[in-house]
Amino acid sequence: MRTSGARSDRPSRAVLVLFVIVATAMVVGSVALSRVVGQPEPEQHEITIPAGTAMRLSLGHDVDIIPADLDFRLRDQLTVINEDSTDHQIGPFVIPAGDRLETRFAEAATLEGFCSLHSSGRVTITIDGT
């Protein structure tokens, strides 16, 4: 048998659950918003690998397409257009001949790796999280 006191607990419990859901949504929303507000606008970076680059490299010529140290910020976008007849690699990114790579940086990191565009064969890509 129920008493009138048990009935009044249900609306209180529903209000409490609703309050917890709304409070959680507000905290999650404010944290997400704080990561975006005040951040500089993302930049678009475009690199074009011209036709004949692999040939010039194989003949021992230096090609000045990109620096050995690349710096980006979170949300920046990198587009690499490979107009050469050979695949090229920039760190973790392989760009097939005649193709393009498009990526947006979502995490802060420092990536070091092979680069087919440098005589040293090395590149460092830094994605700044601030």
N, C-alpha and C positions, 0 to 999 in steps of 0.2 A: 504494500500500500504506500502510495506517495503522499507526501505532505506538501503544503503550499510552499514551504521553504526549498524543496528540491527543484521546483519549477523556476524559482528566481535564480538558481545557480546556472541554469543553461544560458540565459541571455548574458549573464556576466562572463561566462566562459567564452561565448562567441565574441563578445566585445574584446576580451583579452587576446584571443587568437588573432582577431582583425588588427588590433593594435600592434602586436608583434610582427605581423606581415608587413604592415605599413612602415613601421620603424626600420625593419630590415631593408626594405626597398629604398628608403631614404638614405640609409648609410651606404648601401652599395652604389646608389646613384651619385651621391656626393663624392665618393672615392673615385669613381669613373670620371666624373666631371672635373675633379681637381687635376687629374692626369692630362686632360686636354686643354683646359683653360690656362692661359698664361704661357702655353708652349708656342714657339714660333711656328709660322706656317711651314708645312713640309716643302722641300725644294725638289724640283725635277732635275735630274742629272742625266745627260745623254752622251754616250760615247759611241763614236762610229769607227769601226775598224775598216780602213779602206782596202779595196781590191789590191792585191800585190803585196800585202804586208808580210805574209809568210815567206815569199820569195826574197824580199829585202832582208828579212831576218836571217834566212839561210845563207845569204851572201855576206853576212857579218855586219850589216848596216844597223845602226841604232834607229829605232822608230820612236818618235816622241808622241805617243797617243795618250797615255795616262801616266801619272806619277806612280812611283813604287809604293807610296803611302796614300791611301784614299780615306777621306774622312766624311762621314755622313752623320745625320741626326735621326732619331726615331721618326718614323713616318715618311722620311725622304723616299723618293722613288728613283730607281736606277733603271735606265734603258740602255742596253748595249746592242748596237746594230752591226752585224758582221757581214760586210760586203765582200769579204775575201772568199777564196775558193777552198780554204782550209778551216777546220774547226779551231777555235781558240779557247783558252781557259784563263779566267781571272779569279784566282782563289778557288772557292768552291763552285764557281759558276762556269759551266761549259756552254759555249755559244756555237752551235753548229754553223757550218759554212752557209751563207745566204739566209741566215735566220736572225732572230732577235730574242733578247732576254728582257723581261720586264719583271722587276721585283720591288716590293716596298718593305722597308726595314721595320720590323715590329718589336725587335728585342735588342737591347744594348749588348754589344759583343765586340771582341777583337778577333778577326779571322786572319790567319796567316796561311799562305799556300803558294802553290805553283802559279806562275803567270807566263803564258807563252808570248807576251808582248814585251818582255824585258830580257836583256842579255843575262841578267843575274838569275832569271827564272823565278823570282820571288815577288810577292805583293803582300801588303798588310792592309786590311780593310777594318777601319774602326767605326763603330756605330755608337755614338755618344747618347747616353740615356737621359741627359739633362737638357 
